[in-house]
């Protein structure tokens, strides 16, 4: 059996869940400034597939690279890491 390549995974925060079977996940990373060497936050948003509409805004999730699901969706939510407390 042929082995598949290792899939990329990222951890981020769900910022929108208003679409059907899709969540928008914001992933933050720290990159060093080329001149000043101070670390700067950069963030990217990914549309991820959420088959059962189970993730909500504020959830911290892990997303995994997958085959294209639609025009902009190339990621799928693999697991919930933490859910904020409801007050």
Backbone as XML, in Angstrom:
<?xml version="1.0"?>
<chain id="A" units="angstrom">
  <residue number="1" name="UNK">
    <atom name="N" x="0.843" y="-1.188" z="0.000"/>
    <atom name="CA" x="0.000" y="0.000" z="0.000"/>
    <atom name="C" x="0.883" y="1.244" z="0.000"/>
  </residue>
  <residue number="2" name="UNK">
    <atom name="N" x="0.564" y="2.180" z="-0.867"/>
    <atom name="CA" x="1.322" y="3.424" z="-0.935"/>
    <atom name="C" x="0.955" y="4.327" z="0.231"/>
  </residue>
  <residue number="3" name="UNK">
    <atom name="N" x="1.962" y="5.009" z="0.784"/>
    <atom name="CA" x="1.657" y="5.924" z="1.888"/>
    <atom name="C" x="1.437" y="7.325" z="1.322"/>
  </residue>
  <residue number="4" name="UNK">
    <atom name="N" x="0.525" y="8.026" z="1.932"/>
    <atom name="CA" x="0.276" y="9.406" z="1.521"/>
    <atom name="C" x="1.291" y="10.313" z="2.186"/>
  </residue>
  <residue number="5" name="UNK">
    <atom name="N" x="1.422" y="11.525" z="1.650"/>
    <atom name="CA" x="2.307" y="12.491" z="2.271"/>
    <atom name="C" x="1.754" y="12.931" z="3.612"/>
  </residue>
  <residue number="6" name="UNK">
    <atom name="N" x="2.596" y="13.521" z="4.414"/>
    <atom name="CA" x="2.145" y="14.025" z="5.705"/>
    <atom name="C" x="1.358" y="15.307" z="5.462"/>
  </residue>
  <residue number="7" name="UNK">
    <atom name="N" x="0.159" y="15.355" z="6.029"/>
    <atom name="CA" x="-0.691" y="16.526" z="5.826"/>
    <atom name="C" x="-0.312" y="17.634" z="6.785"/>
  </residue>
  <residue number="8" name="UNK">
    <atom name="N" x="-0.378" y="18.874" z="6.297"/>
    <atom name="CA" x="-0.104" y="20.022" z="7.155"/>
    <atom name="C" x="-1.272" y="20.211" z="8.111"/>
  </residue>
  <residue number="9" name="UNK">
    <atom name="N" x="-0.965" y="20.680" z="9.299"/>
    <atom name="CA" x="-2.035" y="21.000" z="10.248"/>
    <atom name="C" x="-1.699" y="22.307" z="10.937"/>
  </residue>
  <residue number="10" name="UNK">
    <atom name="N" x="-2.732" y="23.031" z="11.307"/>
    <atom name="CA" x="-2.578" y="24.325" z="11.968"/>
    <atom name="C" x="-3.610" y="24.435" z="13.082"/>
  </residue>
  <residue number="11" name="UNK">
    <atom name="N" x="-3.296" y="25.260" z="14.082"/>
    <atom name="CA" x="-4.214" y="25.482" z="15.196"/>
    <atom name="C" x="-4.653" y="26.936" z="15.147"/>
  </residue>
  <residue number="12" name="UNK">
    <atom name="N" x="-5.963" y="27.162" z="15.259"/>
    <atom name="CA" x="-6.472" y="28.524" z="15.198"/>
    <atom name="C" x="-7.805" y="28.674" z="15.893"/>
  </residue>
  <residue number="13" name="UNK">
    <atom name="N" x="-8.358" y="29.871" z="15.786"/>
    <atom name="CA" x="-9.598" y="30.236" z="16.456"/>
    <atom name="C" x="-10.698" y="30.423" z="15.408"/>
  </residue>
  <residue number="14" name="UNK">
    <atom name="N" x="-11.880" y="29.873" z="15.693"/>
    <atom name="CA" x="-13.013" y="30.047" z="14.784"/>
    <atom name="C" x="-13.517" y="31.482" z="14.922"/>
  </residue>
  <residue number="15" name="UNK">
    <atom name="N" x="-13.552" y="32.223" z="13.806"/>
    <atom name="CA" x="-14.012" y="33.612" z="13.846"/>
    <atom name="C" x="-15.373" y="33.788" z="13.183"/>
  </residue>
  <residue number="16" name="UNK">
    <atom name="N" x="-15.825" y="32.793" z="12.406"/>
    <atom name="CA" x="-17.147" y="32.864" z="11.798"/>
    <atom name="C" x="-17.673" y="31.452" z="11.574"/>
  </residue>
  <residue number="17" name="UNK">
    <atom name="N" x="-18.979" y="31.283" z="11.877"/>
    <atom name="CA" x="-19.606" y="29.979" z="11.641"/>
    <atom name="C" x="-20.954" y="30.169" z="10.945"/>
  </residue>
  <residue number="18" name="UNK">
    <atom name="N" x="-21.101" y="31.239" z="10.202"/>
    <atom name="CA" x="-22.391" y="31.593" z="9.629"/>
    <atom name="C" x="-22.715" y="30.837" z="8.340"/>
  </residue>
  <residue number="19" name="UNK">
    <atom name="N" x="-21.705" y="30.230" z="7.720"/>
    <atom name="CA" x="-21.957" y="29.463" z="6.501"/>
    <atom name="C" x="-22.357" y="28.032" z="6.857"/>
  </residue>
  <residue number="20" name="UNK">
    <atom name="N" x="-22.980" y="27.348" z="5.909"/>
    <atom name="CA" x="-23.380" y="25.972" z="6.122"/>
    <atom name="C" x="-22.186" y="25.053" z="5.873"/>
  </residue>
  <residue number="21" name="UNK">
    <atom name="N" x="-21.841" y="24.238" z="6.848"/>
    <atom name="CA" x="-20.746" y="23.260" z="6.778"/>
    <atom name="C" x="-19.372" y="23.898" z="6.564"/>
  </residue>
  <residue number="22" name="UNK">
    <atom name="N" x="-19.234" y="25.166" z="6.922"/>
    <atom name="CA" x="-17.951" y="25.865" z="6.771"/>
    <atom name="C" x="-17.720" y="26.757" z="7.974"/>
  </residue>
  <residue number="23" name="UNK">
    <atom name="N" x="-16.476" y="26.783" z="8.449"/>
    <atom name="CA" x="-16.083" y="27.753" z="9.472"/>
    <atom name="C" x="-14.866" y="28.504" z="8.965"/>
  </residue>
  <residue number="24" name="UNK">
    <atom name="N" x="-14.722" y="29.741" z="9.414"/>
    <atom name="CA" x="-13.541" y="30.528" z="9.086"/>
    <atom name="C" x="-12.632" y="30.487" z="10.307"/>
  </residue>
  <residue number="25" name="UNK">
    <atom name="N" x="-11.387" y="30.044" z="10.102"/>
    <atom name="CA" x="-10.441" y="29.872" z="11.195"/>
    <atom name="C" x="-9.281" y="30.841" z="11.006"/>
  </residue>
  <residue number="26" name="UNK">
    <atom name="N" x="-8.985" y="31.618" z="12.071"/>
    <atom name="CA" x="-7.859" y="32.549" z="12.027"/>
    <atom name="C" x="-6.660" y="31.905" z="12.717"/>
  </residue>
  <residue number="27" name="UNK">
    <atom name="N" x="-5.551" y="31.820" z="11.985"/>
    <atom name="CA" x="-4.331" y="31.216" z="12.511"/>
    <atom name="C" x="-3.296" y="32.324" z="12.676"/>
  </residue>
  <residue number="28" name="UNK">
    <atom name="N" x="-2.737" y="32.439" z="13.893"/>
    <atom name="CA" x="-1.710" y="33.456" z="14.149"/>
    <atom name="C" x="-0.347" y="32.800" z="14.223"/>
  </residue>
  <residue number="29" name="UNK">
    <atom name="N" x="0.667" y="33.494" z="13.710"/>
    <atom name="CA" x="2.033" y="32.991" z="13.792"/>
    <atom name="C" x="2.963" y="34.160" z="14.079"/>
  </residue>
  <residue number="30" name="UNK">
    <atom name="N" x="4.099" y="33.872" z="14.672"/>
    <atom name="CA" x="5.081" y="34.903" z="14.980"/>
    <atom name="C" x="6.223" y="34.814" z="13.978"/>
  </residue>
  <residue number="31" name="UNK">
    <atom name="N" x="6.546" y="35.947" z="13.349"/>
    <atom name="CA" x="7.658" y="35.984" z="12.398"/>
    <atom name="C" x="8.617" y="37.095" z="12.817"/>
  </residue>
  <residue number="32" name="UNK">
    <atom name="N" x="9.920" y="36.871" z="12.703"/>
    <atom name="CA" x="10.868" y="37.928" z="13.070"/>
    <atom name="C" x="10.891" y="39.038" z="12.022"/>
  </residue>
  <residue number="33" name="UNK">
    <atom name="N" x="10.919" y="40.280" z="12.484"/>
    <atom name="CA" x="11.018" y="41.414" z="11.575"/>
    <atom name="C" x="12.395" y="41.366" z="10.915"/>
  </residue>
  <residue number="34" name="UNK">
    <atom name="N" x="12.452" y="41.552" z="9.585"/>
    <atom name="CA" x="13.733" y="41.383" z="8.887"/>
    <atom name="C" x="14.836" y="42.348" z="9.333"/>
  </residue>
  <residue number="35" name="UNK">
    <atom name="N" x="14.475" y="43.551" z="9.763"/>
    <atom name="CA" x="15.496" y="44.527" z="10.161"/>
    <atom name="C" x="15.668" y="44.571" z="11.674"/>
  </residue>
  <residue number="36" name="UNK">
    <atom name="N" x="14.547" y="44.660" z="12.399"/>
    <atom name="CA" x="14.617" y="44.901" z="13.841"/>
    <atom name="C" x="14.633" y="43.633" z="14.683"/>
  </residue>
  <residue number="37" name="UNK">
    <atom name="N" x="14.419" y="42.480" z="14.061"/>
    <atom name="CA" x="14.491" y="41.169" z="14.731"/>
    <atom name="C" x="13.466" y="40.975" z="15.839"/>
  </residue>
  <residue number="38" name="UNK">
    <atom name="N" x="12.536" y="41.910" z="15.985"/>
    <atom name="CA" x="11.467" y="41.730" z="16.962"/>
    <atom name="C" x="10.405" y="40.826" z="16.325"/>
  </residue>
  <residue number="39" name="UNK">
    <atom name="N" x="9.787" y="39.974" z="17.127"/>
    <atom name="CA" x="8.769" y="39.079" z="16.590"/>
    <atom name="C" x="7.449" y="39.820" z="16.420"/>
  </residue>
  <residue number="40" name="UNK">
    <atom name="N" x="6.841" y="39.659" z="15.245"/>
    <atom name="CA" x="5.612" y="40.347" z="14.887"/>
    <atom name="C" x="4.537" y="39.302" z="14.626"/>
  </residue>
  <residue number="41" name="UNK">
    <atom name="N" x="3.290" y="39.565" z="15.079"/>
    <atom name="CA" x="2.194" y="38.630" z="14.835"/>
    <atom name="C" x="1.677" y="38.789" z="13.424"/>
  </residue>
  <residue number="42" name="UNK">
    <atom name="N" x="1.516" y="37.691" z="12.731"/>
    <atom name="CA" x="0.879" y="37.677" z="11.421"/>
    <atom name="C" x="-0.301" y="36.726" z="11.520"/>
  </residue>
  <residue number="43" name="UNK">
    <atom name="N" x="-1.411" y="37.069" z="10.907"/>
    <atom name="CA" x="-2.533" y="36.155" z="10.961"/>
    <atom name="C" x="-3.100" y="35.924" z="9.568"/>
  </residue>
  <residue number="44" name="UNK">
    <atom name="N" x="-3.589" y="34.703" z="9.377"/>
    <atom name="CA" x="-4.161" y="34.278" z="8.108"/>
    <atom name="C" x="-5.497" y="33.614" z="8.395"/>
  </residue>
  <residue number="45" name="UNK">
    <atom name="N" x="-6.463" y="33.792" z="7.510"/>
    <atom name="CA" x="-7.743" y="33.122" z="7.696"/>
    <atom name="C" x="-7.879" y="32.004" z="6.671"/>
  </residue>
  <residue number="46" name="UNK">
    <atom name="N" x="-8.432" y="30.899" z="7.124"/>
    <atom name="CA" x="-8.668" y="29.743" z="6.272"/>
    <atom name="C" x="-10.137" y="29.362" z="6.391"/>
  </residue>
  <residue number="47" name="UNK">
    <atom name="N" x="-10.737" y="28.978" z="5.267"/>
    <atom name="CA" x="-12.081" y="28.409" z="5.314"/>
    <atom name="C" x="-11.914" y="26.906" z="5.454"/>
  </residue>
  <residue number="48" name="UNK">
    <atom name="N" x="-12.555" y="26.333" z="6.473"/>
    <atom name="CA" x="-12.392" y="24.909" z="6.754"/>
    <atom name="C" x="-13.744" y="24.207" z="6.739"/>
  </residue>
  <residue number="49" name="UNK">
    <atom name="N" x="-13.738" y="22.964" z="6.295"/>
    <atom name="CA" x="-14.967" y="22.172" z="6.193"/>
    <atom name="C" x="-15.359" y="21.634" z="7.567"/>
  </residue>
  <residue number="50" name="UNK">
    <atom name="N" x="-16.614" y="21.859" z="7.940"/>
    <atom name="CA" x="-17.167" y="21.393" z="9.218"/>
    <atom name="C" x="-18.450" y="20.635" z="8.891"/>
  </residue>
  <residue number="51" name="UNK">
    <atom name="N" x="-18.329" y="19.339" z="8.658"/>
    <atom name="CA" x="-19.440" y="18.521" z="8.133"/>
    <atom name="C" x="-20.713" y="18.602" z="8.964"/>
  </residue>
  <residue number="52" name="UNK">
    <atom name="N" x="-20.597" y="18.584" z="10.306"/>
    <atom name="CA" x="-21.790" y="18.535" z="11.147"/>
    <atom name="C" x="-22.171" y="19.878" z="11.780"/>
  </residue>
  <residue number="53" name="UNK">
    <atom name="N" x="-21.556" y="20.959" z="11.345"/>
    <atom name="CA" x="-21.835" y="22.299" z="11.901"/>
    <atom name="C" x="-21.724" y="22.309" z="13.418"/>
  </residue>
  <residue number="54" name="UNK">
    <atom name="N" x="-20.677" y="21.686" z="13.954"/>
    <atom name="CA" x="-20.572" y="21.557" z="15.412"/>
    <atom name="C" x="-19.666" y="22.593" z="16.064"/>
  </residue>
  <residue number="55" name="UNK">
    <atom name="N" x="-18.885" y="23.342" z="15.304"/>
    <atom name="CA" x="-17.946" y="24.299" z="15.891"/>
    <atom name="C" x="-18.529" y="25.696" z="15.873"/>
  </residue>
  <residue number="56" name="UNK">
    <atom name="N" x="-18.250" y="26.456" z="16.953"/>
    <atom name="CA" x="-18.826" y="27.785" z="17.116"/>
    <atom name="C" x="-17.722" y="28.840" z="17.220"/>
  </residue>
  <residue number="57" name="UNK">
    <atom name="N" x="-18.131" y="30.092" z="17.101"/>
    <atom name="CA" x="-17.188" y="31.205" z="17.213"/>
    <atom name="C" x="-16.518" y="31.155" z="18.581"/>
  </residue>
  <residue number="58" name="UNK">
    <atom name="N" x="-15.202" y="31.318" z="18.606"/>
    <atom name="CA" x="-14.451" y="31.299" z="19.853"/>
    <atom name="C" x="-13.774" y="29.970" z="20.131"/>
  </residue>
  <residue number="59" name="UNK">
    <atom name="N" x="-14.191" y="28.900" z="19.443"/>
    <atom name="CA" x="-13.565" y="27.591" z="19.650"/>
    <atom name="C" x="-12.144" y="27.591" z="19.107"/>
  </residue>
  <residue number="60" name="UNK">
    <atom name="N" x="-11.268" y="26.920" z="19.841"/>
    <atom name="CA" x="-9.897" y="26.729" z="19.372"/>
    <atom name="C" x="-9.859" y="25.342" z="18.731"/>
  </residue>
  <residue number="61" name="UNK">
    <atom name="N" x="-9.490" y="25.286" z="17.438"/>
    <atom name="CA" x="-9.562" y="24.035" z="16.692"/>
    <atom name="C" x="-8.266" y="23.753" z="15.942"/>
  </residue>
  <residue number="62" name="UNK">
    <atom name="N" x="-8.116" y="22.501" z="15.550"/>
    <atom name="CA" x="-7.007" y="22.117" z="14.680"/>
    <atom name="C" x="-7.593" y="21.846" z="13.301"/>
  </residue>
  <residue number="63" name="UNK">
    <atom name="N" x="-6.956" y="22.420" z="12.263"/>
    <atom name="CA" x="-7.395" y="22.166" z="10.899"/>
    <atom name="C" x="-6.314" y="21.392" z="10.159"/>
  </residue>
  <residue number="64" name="UNK">
    <atom name="N" x="-6.733" y="20.561" z="9.213"/>
    <atom name="CA" x="-5.817" y="19.695" z="8.468"/>
    <atom name="C" x="-6.027" y="19.929" z="6.984"/>
  </residue>
  <residue number="65" name="UNK">
    <atom name="N" x="-4.932" y="19.958" z="6.242"/>
    <atom name="CA" x="-4.996" y="20.141" z="4.799"/>
    <atom name="C" x="-5.668" y="18.930" z="4.154"/>
  </residue>
  <residue number="66" name="UNK">
    <atom name="N" x="-6.518" y="19.184" z="3.173"/>
    <atom name="CA" x="-7.219" y="18.101" z="2.499"/>
    <atom name="C" x="-7.414" y="18.466" z="1.028"/>
  </residue>
  <residue number="67" name="UNK">
    <atom name="N" x="-8.046" y="17.590" z="0.280"/>
    <atom name="CA" x="-8.291" y="17.889" z="-1.135"/>
    <atom name="C" x="-9.275" y="19.060" z="-1.242"/>
  </residue>
  <residue number="68" name="UNK">
    <atom name="N" x="-9.310" y="19.766" z="-2.368"/>
    <atom name="CA" x="-10.242" y="20.880" z="-2.504"/>
    <atom name="C" x="-11.688" y="20.430" z="-2.334"/>
  </residue>
  <residue number="69" name="UNK">
    <atom name="N" x="-12.413" y="21.083" z="-1.428"/>
    <atom name="CA" x="-13.813" y="20.773" z="-1.190"/>
    <atom name="C" x="-14.688" y="21.736" z="-1.989"/>
  </residue>
  <residue number="70" name="UNK">
    <atom name="N" x="-14.216" y="22.969" z="-2.154"/>
    <atom name="CA" x="-14.924" y="23.969" z="-2.955"/>
    <atom name="C" x="-13.883" y="24.952" z="-3.488"/>
  </residue>
  <residue number="71" name="UNK">
    <atom name="N" x="-14.338" y="26.052" z="-4.025"/>
    <atom name="CA" x="-13.422" y="27.025" z="-4.626"/>
    <atom name="C" x="-12.364" y="27.514" z="-3.637"/>
  </residue>
  <residue number="72" name="UNK">
    <atom name="N" x="-12.765" y="27.770" z="-2.388"/>
    <atom name="CA" x="-11.827" y="28.328" z="-1.415"/>
    <atom name="C" x="-11.484" y="27.383" z="-0.271"/>
  </residue>
  <residue number="73" name="UNK">
    <atom name="N" x="-12.189" y="26.254" z="-0.148"/>
    <atom name="CA" x="-11.960" y="25.349" z="0.992"/>
    <atom name="C" x="-10.966" y="24.260" z="0.641"/>
  </residue>
  <residue number="74" name="UNK">
    <atom name="N" x="-9.806" y="24.286" z="1.326"/>
    <atom name="CA" x="-8.800" y="23.243" z="1.170"/>
    <atom name="C" x="-8.388" y="22.666" z="2.518"/>
  </residue>
  <residue number="75" name="UNK">
    <atom name="N" x="-9.142" y="22.993" z="3.558"/>
    <atom name="CA" x="-8.837" y="22.540" z="4.915"/>
    <atom name="C" x="-10.091" y="21.937" z="5.519"/>
  </residue>
  <residue number="76" name="UNK">
    <atom name="N" x="-9.906" y="21.061" z="6.501"/>
    <atom name="CA" x="-11.049" y="20.516" z="7.221"/>
    <atom name="C" x="-10.712" y="20.527" z="8.698"/>
  </residue>
  <residue number="77" name="UNK">
    <atom name="N" x="-11.731" y="20.739" z="9.535"/>
    <atom name="CA" x="-11.514" y="20.785" z="10.980"/>
    <atom name="C" x="-11.337" y="19.351" z="11.466"/>
  </residue>
  <residue number="78" name="UNK">
    <atom name="N" x="-10.204" y="19.082" z="12.136"/>
    <atom name="CA" x="-9.956" y="17.712" z="12.583"/>
    <atom name="C" x="-10.379" y="17.494" z="14.034"/>
  </residue>
  <residue number="79" name="UNK">
    <atom name="N" x="-10.190" y="18.498" z="14.901"/>
    <atom name="CA" x="-10.582" y="18.292" z="16.300"/>
    <atom name="C" x="-10.740" y="19.617" z="17.029"/>
  </residue>
  <residue number="80" name="UNK">
    <atom name="N" x="-11.514" y="19.549" z="18.112"/>
    <atom name="CA" x="-11.712" y="20.692" z="18.997"/>
    <atom name="C" x="-10.619" y="20.651" z="20.058"/>
  </residue>
  <residue number="81" name="UNK">
    <atom name="N" x="-9.925" y="21.751" z="20.264"/>
    <atom name="CA" x="-8.885" y="21.805" z="21.286"/>
    <atom name="C" x="-9.460" y="22.368" z="22.576"/>
  </residue>
  <residue number="82" name="UNK">
    <atom name="N" x="-10.148" y="23.508" z="22.467"/>
    <atom name="CA" x="-10.783" y="24.040" z="23.672"/>
    <atom name="C" x="-11.971" y="24.911" z="23.292"/>
  </residue>
  <residue number="83" name="UNK">
    <atom name="N" x="-12.962" y="24.909" z="24.162"/>
    <atom name="CA" x="-14.173" y="25.695" z="23.956"/>
    <atom name="C" x="-14.279" y="26.683" z="25.119"/>
  </residue>
  <residue number="84" name="UNK">
    <atom name="N" x="-14.518" y="27.974" z="24.824"/>
    <atom name="CA" x="-14.594" y="28.951" z="25.918"/>
    <atom name="C" x="-15.802" y="28.683" z="26.832"/>
  </residue>
  <residue number="85" name="UNK">
    <atom name="N" x="-15.647" y="29.058" z="28.087"/>
    <atom name="CA" x="-16.736" y="28.890" z="29.043"/>
    <atom name="C" x="-17.870" y="29.860" z="28.727"/>
  </residue>
  <residue number="86" name="UNK">
    <atom name="N" x="-19.092" y="29.390" z="28.890"/>
    <atom name="CA" x="-20.262" y="30.239" z="28.667"/>
    <atom name="C" x="-20.644" y="30.864" z="30.001"/>
  </residue>
  <residue number="87" name="UNK">
    <atom name="N" x="-20.775" y="32.176" z="30.014"/>
    <atom name="CA" x="-21.089" y="32.858" z="31.278"/>
    <atom name="C" x="-22.566" y="32.957" z="31.480"/>
  </residue>
</chain>
